[in-house]
């Protein structure tokens, strides 16, 4: 081995702990970025699928239904209750 290679190997051996720590940190950051991208993609796909499923068909109008409720009997009942305070 040349002296240059020997010196590089000694430097690697001396700083091995820090080098491995840095490599692990970079690997975790890369995995986190990939996970975030996957979450965004899955969320986008879910929202798109939901919007497609709930979109009304062409030429189809959405019907609005209204319901009227007669609350007079209920109001009379609540007013007739006596509270024992």
C-alpha positions as a Markdown table, in Angstrom:
| # | Residue | x | y | z |
|---|---|---|---|---|
| 1 | Unk | 0.0 | 0.0 | 0.0 |
| 2 | Unk | 1.2 | 3.5 | -0.7 |
| 3 | Unk | 1.7 | 6.0 | 2.1 |
| 4 | Unk | -1.3 | 7.9 | 0.9 |
| 5 | Unk | -3.6 | 4.9 | 1.3 |
| 6 | Unk | -2.1 | 4.1 | 4.7 |
| 7 | Unk | -2.7 | 7.6 | 5.9 |
| 8 | Unk | -6.3 | 7.6 | 4.6 |
| 9 | Unk | -6.9 | 4.2 | 6.4 |
| 10 | Unk | -5.5 | 5.6 | 9.7 |
| 11 | Unk | -7.7 | 8.7 | 9.4 |
| 12 | Unk | -10.7 | 6.4 | 8.8 |
| 13 | Unk | -9.9 | 4.2 | 11.7 |
| 14 | Unk | -9.3 | 7.2 | 14.0 |
| 15 | Unk | -12.7 | 8.9 | 13.1 |
| 16 | Unk | -14.6 | 5.7 | 12.5 |
| 17 | Unk | -17.1 | 6.4 | 15.3 |
| 18 | Unk | -18.0 | 9.8 | 14.0 |
| 19 | Unk | -18.1 | 8.6 | 10.4 |
| 20 | Unk | -20.6 | 5.8 | 11.2 |
| 21 | Unk | -22.7 | 8.1 | 13.3 |
| 22 | Unk | -22.9 | 10.6 | 10.4 |
| 23 | Unk | -23.8 | 7.8 | 7.9 |
| 24 | Unk | -26.6 | 6.6 | 10.2 |
| 25 | Unk | -28.0 | 10.1 | 10.6 |
| 26 | Unk | -28.0 | 10.6 | 6.9 |
| 27 | Unk | -29.7 | 7.3 | 6.4 |
| 28 | Unk | -32.4 | 8.2 | 8.9 |
| 29 | Unk | -33.0 | 11.6 | 7.2 |
| 30 | Unk | -33.3 | 9.9 | 3.8 |
| 31 | Unk | -35.8 | 7.4 | 5.2 |
| 32 | Unk | -37.8 | 10.2 | 6.8 |
| 33 | Unk | -38.0 | 12.1 | 3.5 |
| 34 | Unk | -39.1 | 9.0 | 1.6 |
| 35 | Unk | -41.8 | 8.3 | 4.3 |
| 36 | Unk | -43.0 | 11.9 | 4.1 |
| 37 | Unk | -43.2 | 11.7 | 0.3 |
| 38 | Unk | -45.2 | 8.5 | 0.5 |
| 39 | Unk | -47.6 | 9.9 | 3.1 |
| 40 | Unk | -48.2 | 12.9 | 0.8 |
| 41 | Unk | -48.8 | 10.7 | -2.2 |
| 42 | Unk | -51.2 | 8.4 | -0.4 |
| 43 | Unk | -53.1 | 11.4 | 1.0 |
| 44 | Unk | -53.3 | 12.9 | -2.5 |
| 45 | Unk | -54.5 | 9.6 | -4.0 |
| 46 | Unk | -57.2 | 9.3 | -1.2 |
| 47 | Unk | -58.5 | 12.8 | -1.7 |
| 48 | Unk | -58.6 | 12.3 | -5.5 |
| 49 | Unk | -60.4 | 9.0 | -5.2 |
| 50 | Unk | -62.9 | 10.6 | -2.7 |
| 51 | Unk | -63.6 | 13.6 | -5.0 |
| 52 | Unk | -64.1 | 11.3 | -8.0 |
| 53 | Unk | -66.5 | 9.0 | -6.1 |
| 54 | Unk | -68.6 | 11.9 | -4.7 |
| 55 | Unk | -68.7 | 14.0 | -7.9 |
| 56 | Unk | -72.2 | 14.0 | -9.4 |
| 57 | Unk | -72.7 | 12.5 | -12.9 |
| 58 | Unk | -72.9 | 14.8 | -15.9 |
| 59 | Unk | -76.4 | 16.1 | -16.5 |
| 60 | Unk | -77.5 | 14.9 | -13.1 |
| 61 | Unk | -78.7 | 17.5 | -10.7 |
| 62 | Unk | -78.4 | 17.1 | -7.0 |
| 63 | Unk | -81.8 | 17.1 | -5.3 |
| 64 | Unk | -82.3 | 19.1 | -2.2 |
| 65 | Unk | -84.8 | 17.6 | 0.3 |
| 66 | Unk | -86.3 | 19.6 | 3.1 |
| 67 | Unk | -88.1 | 18.2 | 6.1 |
| 68 | Unk | -90.4 | 20.2 | 8.3 |
| 69 | Unk | -90.8 | 19.1 | 11.9 |
| 70 | Unk | -93.7 | 20.1 | 14.2 |
| 71 | Unk | -92.1 | 20.8 | 17.6 |
| 72 | Unk | -95.2 | 22.1 | 19.4 |
| 73 | Unk | -96.0 | 18.9 | 21.3 |
| 74 | Unk | -92.4 | 18.7 | 22.5 |
| 75 | Unk | -92.3 | 22.4 | 23.5 |
| 76 | Unk | -95.6 | 21.9 | 25.4 |
| 77 | Unk | -94.2 | 18.9 | 27.2 |
| 78 | Unk | -90.9 | 20.6 | 28.2 |
| 79 | Unk | -92.9 | 23.7 | 29.4 |
| 80 | Unk | -95.2 | 21.4 | 31.5 |
| 81 | Unk | -92.3 | 19.9 | 33.4 |
| 82 | Unk | -91.8 | 21.1 | 36.9 |
| 83 | Unk | -88.4 | 21.5 | 38.3 |
| 84 | Unk | -87.8 | 20.9 | 42.0 |
| 85 | Unk | -85.1 | 23.5 | 42.6 |
